[in-house]
Amino acid sequence: MIKIGIIGLGMLGNAITLHLLDSGFEVTVYNRTKEKTIQAKEKGAKVVTSPKEVAKNSELIITIVKDAKAVKEISFEKDGIVEGKHSKLIVADMSTINPVESKNITKKFQEYDIHKLDIPVMGGPNVAISGNLVMMASGNKEIFDNCKNVFDKIANKVFFLGESGVAHSVKLAMNLQITMLALALSEGITLVKKADVDPKIFLEILNSTYFKTGMSEKKAYKMIDGKYDITFTLANLKKDISTITNAAKSLGIELPMIKKAEEVYESAVKEGFGETDYTGIIEYIKKINE
């Protein structure tokens, strides 16, 4: 089986690592904060001290880090991936980044004769642990096909979308949907509560219509109760929203609603809600209506 490296063991990276170990893969991991590698090590992962060492021990590296700056640091700076390169090495980036940055990073890897794929996913650690993510992939099709058996373990649906950068464009469009849905539910719940209507009745009606979503059927009830299972923090979504607005500028398009949403989420982070689940945006909406 192909040897896998994982760089970035946040909630998602850790869940993917554990699932790959359970699936019988040999996995080498690196995380800047070593404490986050403990669970993976107990499951049998090899923990190393640099991205360079991950590269030396792996044929396919999956990077799952904060932003494009972090991708470039682990890839090209001291003790980065390129310093451990070998002829079989492939890098697949699962981070949520600007597609323009993704293309530039791909070109930089090509200078080192390293193939890079984009493989952002939808779904949190709760579905990653069982291999039920949805993956969007782009890059060299032949290289993608060589890695597909691994990707099929990580995700129950894998969409190959074309050349470098395309998958990250779709990922940003998907996170735009998440942003708007969380805000719409938050404002809808706040509105009906102010009108002395049980918000659970609002959700029952909503979920009886064409306009229901997975979020309205599941997370929205926890939003009402103020009980959140953190799968993706509000601060991380705010970071992705800024990536969306920057990508829109790069493409020369106007997306007025996401610009407004960026202001709302930025205010929520400043008010101290950054480390709650992204659906905790309702707590900020509540606060400004007190």
Residue pairs with C-beta under 8 A, 6 or more apart in sequence:
1 24
1 25
1 26
2 25
2 59
2 60
2 147
2 149
2 150
3 25
3 26
3 28
3 57
3 58
3 59
3 60
4 20
4 25
4 26
4 27
4 28
4 58
4 59
4 60
4 61
4 62
4 150
5 27
5 28
5 29
5 30
5 54
5 55
5 57
5 58
5 60
5 61
5 62
6 13
6 16
6 17
6 20
6 27
6 28
6 29
6 30
6 40
6 45
6 54
6 61
6 62
6 64
7 13
7 29
7 30
7 31
7 51
7 54
7 61
7 62
7 63
7 64
7 65
7 74
7 81
8 31
8 63
8 64
8 65
8 70
8 74
8 95
9 17
9 29
9 31
9 36
9 37
9 40
9 64
10 36
10 64
11 124
11 125
11 230
11 231
11 232
12 64
12 94
12 121
12 124
12 125
12 128
13 31
13 62
13 64
13 94
14 36
14 39
14 40
14 125
15 124
15 125
15 126
15 128
15 129
16 62
16 64
16 128
16 133
16 154
17 27
17 29
17 40
17 43
17 45
18 39
18 40
18 43
18 129
19 128
19 129
19 130
19 131
19 153
19 154
20 27
20 150
20 153
20 154
21 27
21 40
21 43
21 44
21 45
22 43
23 131
23 153
25 150
25 153
26 46
27 40
27 44
27 45
27 46
28 45
28 46
28 47
28 48
28 53
28 54
28 57
28 58
29 37
29 40
29 41
29 45
29 46
29 47
29 48
29 54
30 37
30 47
30 48
30 49
30 50
30 51
30 53
30 54
30 74
31 37
34 47
37 45
37 47
40 47
41 47
46 57
48 54
48 57
50 79
50 80
51 61
51 74
51 75
51 79
51 80
51 81
51 84
52 79
52 80
52 81
52 83
52 84
53 79
53 84
54 61
54 81
54 84
55 61
55 81
55 82
55 83
55 84
55 85
55 86
55 89
56 84
56 86
58 89
59 88
59 89
59 90
60 90
60 91
60 92
60 147
60 150
61 81
61 89
61 90
61 91
61 92
62 92
62 93
62 94
62 119
63 71
63 74
63 75
63 81
63 91
63 92
63 93
63 94
63 95
64 94
64 95
65 71
65 74
65 95
66 95
66 239
67 95
67 96
67 97
67 239
67 243
68 95
68 97
68 98
68 101
68 102
68 105
70 95
71 93
71 95
71 97
71 101
71 105
72 105
72 108
73 80
74 80
74 81
75 81
75 82
75 91
75 105
75 108
75 109
76 82
76 108
81 89
81 91
81 114
82 109
82 112
82 114
85 112
85 113
85 114
89 114
89 115
90 114
90 115
90 116
90 117
90 143
90 146
90 147
91 109
91 114
91 115
91 116
91 117
92 116
92 117
92 118
92 119
92 147
93 102
93 105
93 116
93 117
93 118
93 119
93 120
94 119
94 120
94 121
95 120
96 120
96 168
96 171
96 172
96 175
96 240
96 243
97 105
97 168
97 243
98 168
98 172
98 243
98 246
98 247
98 250
99 165
99 166
99 168
99 169
99 172
99 247
99 250
100 165
100 247
100 250
102 118
102 164
102 165
102 168
103 164
103 165
105 116
106 116
106 118
106 139
106 164
106 165
109 115
109 116
110 116
115 139
115 140
115 143
116 139
116 164
117 137
117 138
117 139
117 140
117 143
117 144
117 147
118 136
118 137
118 138
118 139
118 164
118 165
118 166
118 167
118 168
119 135
119 136
119 137
119 151
119 167
120 135
120 136
120 167
120 168
120 170
120 171
121 128
121 133
121 134
121 135
121 136
121 154
121 155
121 171
122 133
122 134
122 136
122 171
122 174
123 132
123 133
123 134
123 155
124 231
124 232
125 231
126 229
126 231
127 133
128 154
131 153
131 154
131 155
131 156
132 155
132 156
133 154
133 155
133 156
134 155
134 156
134 157
134 158
134 159
135 151
135 154
135 155
135 157
135 158
135 159
136 159
136 161
136 167
136 170
136 171
136 174
137 144
137 151
137 158
137 159
137 160
137 161
137 167
138 160
138 161
138 162
138 163
138 164
138 165
138 166
138 167
138 168
139 163
139 164
139 167
141 160
144 151
144 160
148 158
151 158
152 158
159 170
161 167
161 170
169 247
172 240
172 243
172 244
172 247
175 237
175 240
175 241
175 244
176 241
176 244
176 255
176 258
178 215
178 237
178 278
179 237
179 241
179 244
179 258
179 261
179 265
180 257
180 258
180 261
181 213
181 215
181 216
182 215
182 237
182 278
182 279
182 281
182 282
183 261
183 264
183 281
183 285
185 215
185 216
185 220
185 223
185 279
185 282
186 223
186 279
186 281
186 282
186 285
187 285
188 199
188 202
188 206
189 199
189 202
189 203
189 220
189 223
189 224
189 282
190 282
190 285
190 286
190 289
192 198
192 199
192 201
192 202
193 199
194 289
199 224
200 221
200 224
203 216
203 220
203 221
203 224
206 212
206 216
207 216
207 217
215 279
219 277
219 279
220 279
222 228
222 229
222 279
223 279
223 280
223 282
226 283
228 276
228 277
228 279
228 280
229 277
230 275
230 276
230 277
231 277
232 277
232 278
233 274
233 275
233 276
233 277
233 278
234 265
234 268
234 269
234 273
234 274
234 275
234 276
234 277
234 278
234 280
234 281
235 269
235 274
235 275
236 278
237 265
237 278
238 262
238 265
238 266
238 268
238 269
238 274
241 258
241 261
241 262
241 265
242 262
244 255
244 258
245 255
245 258
245 259
245 262
248 254
248 255
248 258
264 281
264 284
265 281
267 284
268 274
268 280
268 281
268 283
268 284
271 284
271 287
273 280
273 281
273 283
273 284
276 283
